[in-house]
Amino acid sequence: MKRKSKKPIRTLEDVKRRQRMVCLLSDDEMRIVDRYLEKYKITNKSRWLRETVLTVIHRHIEEDYPMLFCEHDMRR
């Protein structure tokens, strides 16, 4: 008989955001952001910013992941 591994159930307290991150933008940068949000009808600025930053970070982490062989060797 196989045992199914149970994943811990995440509660609202587990996913609650408690950490604050602040950045300052120039007037021009803010206008660019506002224009983008308006153009693509994005209403939740906080969610958009969080997802955008984390997507870029995740992409960089995947690209920088150490490999056994360099890309040049793998393409040969």
C-alpha positions, 0 to 999 in steps of 0.5 A, spaced: 500 500 500 502 506 497 502 512 502 500 519 499 504 524 502 500 530 505 502 537 503 501 542 509 495 546 509 497 553 508 492 558 512 491 565 511 496 567 516 501 563 512 500 567 506 499 574 509 504 579 507 507 582 513 514 585 510 514 592 507 518 594 501 519 601 499 522 605 493 522 612 491 521 614 483 522 620 480 516 624 477 518 621 470 518 614 472 511 615 476 508 618 469 511 612 465 508 607 470 501 610 471 501 611 463 502 603 463 497 601 468 492 606 465 494 603 458 493 596 460 487 597 465 491 594 471 487 596 477 491 593 482 498 596 482 501 593 488 499 586 485 502 588 478 509 591 481 510 584 486 508 580 480 513 584 475 519 584 480 518 577 482 518 574 475 524 578 473 528 575 479 525 568 478 528 569 470 534 571 473 535 565 478 533 560 472 538 563 468 544 563 473 543 556 475 549 552 475 550 547 469 554 541 469 556 543 462 557 550 459 552 552 453 557 552 448 559 545 450 552 543 450 550 546 443 556 542 439 
